[in-house]
Amino acid sequence: MTDDEKADVLRDAIDAYLGEVHPEDLDSDDLSWVLVTALDQAEKKAAAQH
């Protein structure tokens, strides 16, 4: 994956997290896991396509 593709995945994951979680319930640990999971899934999908 290129850095641009990774940035897109991370941006989309952040947007989704912020859209789903109430502002009072934001948690940096939860967001970190969301980002790790999103990036891992995207990298596996990219690897499967090559």
N, C-alpha and C positions, 0 to 999 in steps of 0.2 A: 504494500500500500504506500502511496505517496503521502507526504506530509499534508498536502491539501485534502486528500481523502480522509486521513485521520482527523483533521480539524473539522471536516464536515460531520463525521460520525460523532465526535465529542460535542459539537455545537448542538446537533439534533438531540443527543442524550440529555444535555443540560436543559434545553428548551422543554423537552418532555417532562423532566423531573420538576422543573419550576412550574409547569402547567398543572401537574398532578398533586403537588404537595402544598398544603396551606403555609403561608409565610411564617407563621408561628411554629410550624413543625419542621422547618428546614434543618437538616443535619448533615454536616460535612462528611461524616463517615458513610452515611447512606448514599450521598452524592458520589463519593469516591468509588463505592462498589458499583453504582450505576455506570459510571464511566469505564471502569475496568471491564465490566461485563459487555458493554456496548462495543468497546474496542476489540475485545477478544472475539466476539461473534463476527464482527466485520472482517477481522484478519483471517479467521477460519473460512469465511465465505469467499474472500479474495483468493485464498490459497486453493480452495476447491475449484475455482474457475480457471486456474492456470495449469 
